[in-house]
Amino acid sequence: MYLSRVEIDFNNRKKISALTNLGAYHSWVEKMFPDEFTREERTRKLWRIDELKGEKYLLLVSETKPEKSIMNIYGVEGSVQIKKYDEFISNRKNGEKMKFRATLNATVSKSSGKKSGKRGRVLPILSVEEQMKYFMRISTTNGFSVSFDEFFISESHMEKLKKNKEKPVSVNKVTYEGTLTITDIVLFKRALIGGIGRKKAYGCGMITVIPGQ
């Protein structure tokens, strides 16, 4: 596994003119792995946009090493960082408290009330209170615990996703930050590698952690 990042060159409007929606970012990420196109086998990648000291970065978790030159297509020259992630993940253990950041697609499935056996409509969770409750609900199934006074929502907004000639749709993205406790190391490692929730290919699902409270 690899954890990579590149600063996005937002000061060069001409350079990033193609990054107009989540679909464009998804395409950029997929192109970072040219060998997969040749084999026609695409592995799971998690990515999100982080802001640090006023600059925005694309952060990426992947099974294989991304192509640095393609990361630079929309990036600031010299800003690419690629690190092995396996040792960090393997060193995690139950009971460990960690600072975290996660950008998730906060949604709820609403039943139609009919006994059709079909899943109900998937709707965005918009209120802060319900977004907080959503994170509490998904914590145990992903191997960690949190309390309401240990985390907060740092950002919540809708982003456009456009696929080919299809009508654009809105993706609800909510960023959570705070402190968690690992309760099930198997589930937690799965979350670090495979992500949480829906829209993982479009900038949601990634959770990252650092040791300490």
C-alpha positions in Angstrom: 0.0 0.0 0.0 1.1 3.6 -0.7 0.0 6.9 0.8 0.7 9.8 -1.7 0.0 13.5 -2.1 0.5 16.3 -4.5 -0.2 20.0 -4.1 -2.8 21.1 -6.7 -1.6 24.0 -8.7 -4.7 26.3 -8.3 -2.6 29.3 -9.0 -2.2 28.1 -12.7 -5.8 28.4 -14.0 -4.8 27.2 -17.5 -3.1 24.1 -16.0 -6.1 23.0 -14.0 -8.8 24.1 -16.3 -10.0 20.5 -16.8 -10.6 19.9 -13.1 -14.2 21.0 -13.2 -15.9 18.3 -11.2 -15.5 15.1 -9.3 -15.5 13.0 -12.5 -12.4 14.9 -13.7 -10.5 14.2 -10.5 -11.5 10.6 -10.7 -10.1 10.4 -14.2 -6.8 12.0 -13.1 -6.5 9.5 -10.3 -7.1 6.5 -12.5 -4.5 7.8 -15.1 -1.9 7.7 -12.3 -1.8 3.9 -12.8 -1.1 3.3 -16.5 -0.3 -0.4 -16.1 -3.8 -1.0 -14.9 -5.2 0.3 -18.1 -3.0 -2.1 -20.1 -4.2 -5.0 -18.0 -7.8 -3.7 -17.8 -7.7 -4.4 -14.1 -8.4 -1.4 -11.9 -7.7 -1.6 -8.2 -9.4 0.4 -5.4 -8.0 3.9 -4.8 -9.1 6.3 -2.1 -8.6 10.0 -2.5 -9.7 13.3 -1.1 -8.8 17.0 -1.3 -7.1 18.3 1.9 -6.3 21.9 2.7 -3.1 22.8 4.6 -1.9 26.3 5.3 -4.1 27.7 2.6 -2.9 25.2 -0.1 -4.9 22.3 -1.4 -3.5 18.8 -1.9 -4.8 15.6 -3.5 -4.2 12.8 -1.0 -4.2 9.2 -2.3 -4.2 5.7 -0.9 -3.5 2.9 -3.4 -2.3 -0.7 -3.6 0.4 0.1 -6.2 2.7 3.1 -6.6 1.2 6.0 -8.6 3.1 7.4 -11.6 4.8 10.6 -10.4 4.7 12.3 -13.8 1.0 12.0 -14.0 0.5 13.3 -10.5 2.3 16.4 -11.7 -0.1 17.0 -14.5 -2.2 19.3 -12.3 0.3 19.5 -9.4 2.9 22.0 -8.3 6.2 20.9 -9.6 8.3 19.2 -6.9 5.3 18.7 -4.5 4.7 15.0 -5.1 5.3 12.8 -2.0 4.9 9.0 -2.2 5.4 6.8 0.9 4.9 3.1 1.7 1.9 2.7 4.0 2.0 -1.0 5.0 4.2 -0.6 8.1 2.2 2.2 9.5 -1.0 0.2 9.1 0.4 -3.0 10.5 1.6 -1.1 13.6 -1.9 -0.1 14.6 -3.5 -2.0 17.6 -6.6 -2.2 19.6 -7.1 0.4 22.3 -4.9 2.9 20.5 -6.2 6.5 20.5 -5.5 8.4 17.3 -6.3 11.7 15.7 -8.2 11.3 12.5 -9.7 13.0 9.4 -12.3 11.5 7.2 -14.3 12.8 4.2 -17.4 10.7 3.8 -20.6 10.7 1.6 -23.1 11.1 4.4 -26.3 9.4 3.2 -29.3 7.5 4.4 -31.5 5.0 2.6 -35.2 5.8 2.8 -37.7 3.0 2.4 -40.5 3.5 -0.1 -42.9 1.7 2.3 -43.6 -1.0 -0.2 -42.6 -4.7 0.3 -40.8 -4.9 -3.0 -37.5 -6.1 -1.5 -35.7 -3.2 -3.2 -33.6 -0.7 -1.3 -35.1 2.7 -0.7 -33.9 6.0 -2.2 -30.4 7.1 -1.1 -30.7 10.7 0.2 -28.0 13.1 1.5 -27.9 13.8 5.2 -27.8 17.6 5.5 -28.3 18.7 9.1 -25.2 18.8 11.3 -26.9 16.9 14.1 -27.8 14.0 11.8 -24.3 14.1 10.1 -22.8 13.7 13.6 -25.1 10.8 14.4 -24.3 9.2 11.0 -20.6 9.1 12.0 -21.4 7.6 15.3 -23.4 4.8 13.6 -20.7 3.8 11.2 -17.9 3.9 13.8 -18.5 0.4 15.3 -18.8 -1.3 11.9 -15.4 0.1 11.0 -13.5 -0.9 14.1 -13.4 2.3 16.2 -15.3 4.3 18.7 -15.9 8.0 19.3 -18.0 10.1 21.6 -19.7 13.4 20.6 -17.2 15.5 22.4 -14.2 13.9 20.6 -14.9 14.9 17.0 -16.4 17.7 14.9 -17.4 18.5 11.3 -14.8 20.8 9.7 -16.5 21.0 6.3 -19.8 20.0 4.6 -20.8 20.8 1.1 -22.1 19.4 -2.2 -19.9 18.8 -5.2 -20.9 18.1 -8.8 -20.2 14.7 -10.4 -20.5 14.4 -14.2 -20.0 11.1 -16.1 -19.6 11.4 -19.8 -22.8 12.9 -21.3 -25.0 12.1 -18.2 -26.7 14.8 -16.3 -24.6 16.0 -13.4 -25.5 14.8 -9.9 -24.6 16.3 -6.5 -22.4 14.4 -4.0 -22.7 15.2 -0.3 -19.2 15.4 1.2 -18.7 15.8 4.9 -15.3 16.0 6.6 -14.9 14.9 10.2 -12.0 15.5 12.5 -11.1 14.5 16.0 -9.9 11.6 18.1 -11.0 7.9 17.9 -10.1 4.7 19.7 -9.4 1.5 17.8 -11.8 -1.3 19.0 -11.5 -3.9 16.2 -8.1 -3.9 14.5 -9.3 -6.1 11.6 -12.2 -3.9 10.7 -10.1 -0.7 11.3 -7.3 -1.8 8.9 -10.0 -2.7 6.4 -11.4 0.9 6.7 -7.9 2.4 6.2 -7.3 0.4 3.1 -10.7 0.1 1.6 -12.5 3.2 2.8 -15.9 3.8 4.4 -19.3 4.3 2.9 -20.3 5.3 -0.7 -18.8 7.2 -3.6 -15.2 6.0 -2.8 -14.1 6.6 -6.4 -15.2 10.3 -6.1 -13.3 11.7 -3.2 -15.2 10.1 -0.3 -14.5 7.2 2.1 -10.9 7.9 3.0 -10.0 8.0 6.7 -6.5 8.8 7.8 -5.0 8.8 11.3 -1.9 9.9 13.2 -0.9 8.7 16.7 -1.7 10.8 19.7 -4.6 12.5 21.3 
